[in-house]
Amino acid sequence: MTPVLVRPARPVDAADLRRLAALDSARPLTGEVLIAVSGGDVAAAMSLDSGAVIANPFQPTAHLVELLRTAGRPAPRTRRRARPLAGLRAVRAA
């Protein structure tokens, strides 16, 4: 199994992202972008702003796209548990 790295794109990745967009016959992604690196190459990328995805059409990338979508999803907000008796005062019997 080939190791996969999902990380934010950096300026040094610009040429790889342009190449990937050309391979996928798509426009280059803009804004914040997550990339999936497989076998040392950028194989898929996703814009966090628009959700648009580009991927290498000459290799299996569906699993990489799913990883990008999962990694790009906002973390669920944890709900504070209400303390039902927190605001009540103790009542003494007379």
N, C-alpha and C positions, 0 to 999 in steps of 0.2 A: 504494500500500500504506500502510495506517495504522500509524504507529509504535506499538509496544507496550513498556510498562515493567513489569517484574516487580520488586516490592520488598516488604519487610515492612510490614504494616499499622501505622499509628500511631494514637494516640488521636483525631486529627482525622478519621480514616476511619470512625469508628464509625457515623455516620448513613448513609454510603454502604453499609456492610456490612449494616445493618438493612434498608435499601431493597432491596438485592440479594437478601437472604434472603427478603423478602416477595415479590418478583417470581418467585423460584424455588420458592415455596411450601415453604420449608425453615426450619429453626430457624437463628438467627444462630450463626455460628461462635464457638468459644471458644478460649482459649489463644493460642499464637503463630499468626499468620495471615500468609500471603503473598497479595498481591493482584496482579492483572494489570490495568493501566490501558491502555485502548485508546481513542483519540480523545478523551482527557481525562476519560473516565468509568471508574469501577471496573466492569469487565465480568465478572470472575471472581475467585474467592478460594478458598484452600485452607487448612484447619487443619493445621499441622505436627504437632499433637498426635494428632489422630484420623485425618487423611487425608481428612476430609469436604470436599466441594467444593460451592460454590454458583456459579451462573453466570446471566447474563441469558438467559432463554429466547427473547427476541425478536431476538436477533442471533447470528450464527455464533460459537461460543465453543469448539468442540472443540480448536482449535489452542492457545487460551489455557490450557485445562485441561491439555493435554499439557505446555506450557511450565512451568506451576506444578508439575506432578508431577516434571518433570525438575529444576527449580530446587530443589525441596524434598527431593530424594533426597540422602542423605548422600554425601559424596565418598568414592570408593573409597580404602581404606587402601593405601598403597604398602608393598610387602614389601621388607624389607632383603635384599639379596643376600648370601647366605652366602659367606664367603671360605673355600674348602675347606682351605687349608693354613695358615690363620691361627694355629691352636693348636699346630702342629708345630714342633719344633726341627730345625735342620739337623744331619745326622749325617755325621760324617767317616769316610771309609774308613781303615782302619789300614794 
